[in-house]
Amino acid sequence: MTGTSHRVAAPVSPWLVGAAAVGAAGAAAAAWGIGIERHLYTVRRHEMAVLPAGAPPVTVLHLSDAHMAPWQKHKQRWIAALAADVKPDLVINTGDNLGHADGLTGIRTAFAPLRDVPGLFVHGSNDVIGPIARNPLRYLAGPSAREHQVEELDTAAMDAFFTDELGWRGLNNAAASLEIAGLRIDAFGVSDAHRDWDELDALPAAIAGLPRGEAAVTLGVTHAPYRRVLDGFIDLGASAIFAGHTHGGQVRIPFSPSALVANCDIPLDQARGLSTWTTAGRTVPLNVSAGLGHSIYAPVRFGCRPEASVLTLTAVA
């Protein structure tokens, strides 16, 4: 009598099961971050009590880090709709508008409805030089290094659009004074501190050149929120500070209060949103926008939706 043999399957290694699970989770996270979340634009709303008693509220639309490419039509339409949805009294643009040599085409479309809304802007490096192809994982290794070979962007054309067509004021190592809702608002700012283009030493003279009299509020505007800039702004009398650059970390552990990286020396738990900054005995509100975009060479957002900030400036109680 001939018996029938049966082959018994070898047990599957739990290590293989674990590796497969991790791989599947990683693939799902990448699909979400690249294919979905980077297009999920949102508005974050905050309140800053910085105006004198009895002053009317002022609505500020804070835009940053659009990194615009001409084909990003959904982003352009979403930004353009903010003018009607938010009805801002003031726009603050903290730089890195361009993500491509032809990015100004998209910026024109996105920002055109904000024409005649008073605005302030500073430069990030990607308003002057184009993005560089690099391994996106390098972003998690720490602040990005300067590149020797760069593509120059048409900064002059962008600035002319902002100033001549939209009516905004440039604050690149400069100061300006505006009247909004019957209030005088003074502001000063610096160019990109990440590239060492900030000239804090130039600001006292610029501030001294503003009209005489006391402003209702004084705003400090920077692209990159380096500690030296934040400290310097408070020393110069800023009542509130606006910044971008960090992308909120761009890739975050969901629900974590801190970013994994900020691409500058700001504390990681202040790389996104409204917080405060203290130096020399003064504490002022600080809003760091997580921004609207990303480098075209690192097209991902995870746990950090692209955003615009709407801040209502209110009277001090």
Secondary structure, 3 states (H helix, E strand, C coil): CCCCCCCCCCCCCHHHHHHHHHHHHHHHHHHHHHHCHHHCCEEEEEEEEEECCCCCCEEEEEECCCCECCCCHHHHHHHHHHHHHHCCCEEEECCCCECCCCHHHHHHHHHHHHCCCCEEECCCHHHCECCCCCCHHHHHHCCCCCCCCCCECCHHHHHHHHHHHCCCEECCCEEEEEEECCEEEEEEECCCHHHCCCCHHHHHHHHHCCCCCCCCEEEEECCCCCHHHHHHHHHCCCCEEEECCCHHHCECCCCCCCCCCCCCCCCHHHCCEEEEEEECCEEEEEEECCCCCCCCCCCCCECCCCEEEEEEEEECC
